[in-house]
Amino acid sequence: MNYLFVVMICFLFVGYSTNNKLDFRFDTTNKFKCSIRTSKSDSQITFSGIFKNEKNEPVKISYLFIVTKIGNSGNSNNSQSGEIFVKGNTETVLSKVTNNLLENDIYKIKLKIFENKNIILSDSLEFDNFKK
């Protein structure tokens, strides 16, 4: 009897939480793409947030690009955001973050793309610089 009651409460909670105002409208047309790219030298690493508009017409988007570093020299958060018009059939670099690369650093990178304040794309990456 108690088990059935717990299951019913869980269903009620899940039903309630999924009907809240969280409006995630991901791009279902496959006309937009986003990615996080890395480039590395001996002493630095650069993370770039990329957006590609495969439609013929321009689109206005906003973005949030977050780079979190956890390392022996300390932790840091770098958050960049903005709005941009992207021409049709164009790939653009939204943001770049360059950090010194130290042994045992861990980076967590997130890129979120919004159209009309609704999230349409996201990407994430975790990078570590552990000696193998």
N, C-alpha and C positions, 0 to 999 in steps of 0.2 A: 504494500500500500504506500509506504513512504517513498519507494523508488518511483512509482507512477507520479506522485505529487512533485518530486524533484524534476522529472522529465517534463511535466506540464509547465512548471515554472520556467525551465530553460527555454522551451518553445515560446512562451509569452515574452521573455526577455529578448530573444533573438528577433522575434517579430516586431517588437517595439523599437529595438535599436536600428533595424534596417529601414524603418519608416521615418527616421529622423531626417533633418534637413541636409544630410550629407549628399551632395549632388556630384557624383563622379561620372562625367560623360566622356568616356574615352573615345578617341577617334576610331570610328568603325569603317570609315571609307578607305583607310590605309593610304591616305594622301599626305599624311604628315609622319615624320620620323624624328626621333631624337636619340642622341648617343653621348657618351662620355669618352673622350679620347685622352690617351696619355702619351707624353714624350719624355724621355729620360736621358739625362747625361750622367757623368760620373758623380756630380755633386748636387744636381737639381732635378726636380720632377715638375712637369706642367700638366695640369688637368684642364681640358677644354670641354665646355658644354656646347653641343652642336644641335642645330635644328634644320631640318630639310623640309621644304614645302614642295610637294610634287604636283600640286594643283597648278593650273594655268594662270589663275588670278592671285593677286597679293592677299596676304592675311595679316591681321594684327593679333599679336600674341603678347603675353607677359610670361616671365620665367622667374624661377627661383633656383639658384645654384649654390649648394652648400658643400664646403670642403672642411671636414673635421680631421685634425691630426692628433694622434695620441703617440707620445714618444718619451724617451728618456730626458729630453731637454724641456719637456713640458707639453701641455695640450693647447690647441688653438682651434678656433672656429672662424671660418671666413664665409660670409653669406653675401651673395650678390644677387640683385634682382633688377628688373626693368621691363619696359614695354618696347616693342619694336614692330615695324612693318617689314614683312619678308616678301620679296617679289616672288612671283610664280616660278616654279621650276628652279629654285635656288636653294643652296645650302649656305648657312651662315654660322659663324662662331658667335655665340651669345656672350660668353664669358671665359676668361682664362685665369687660372690661379697657379702661380709658381712658388714652390717651397724648396728650401734646402733639404737634401735627402741624406738622412742619417740612418745608421744601422738600427734596426728594430723599430723604426717608425711604422705606424699603421695609419692609413688614410681611409676615411669613409666619405664617399662622394654621392650626392643626390642631385638630380636635375628634375625639375617639375615644369611642365609647360601648361599654360592656361589660355583659354579663349573665352572671353566674356565672363571672367572670374570662375569658370569651371575648368577643372583639371582635365586635360585631354591626352597627355602623355607623361610618362615618367621613366627614369632610368636610374640605376644605382650601381655603385662599384665599390669594392673593398680591395685595397692594395696594401701589401706589407713588404717591408724591406729587410726581411730576416735573411741572415747568411745561411746558405744551404750547405 
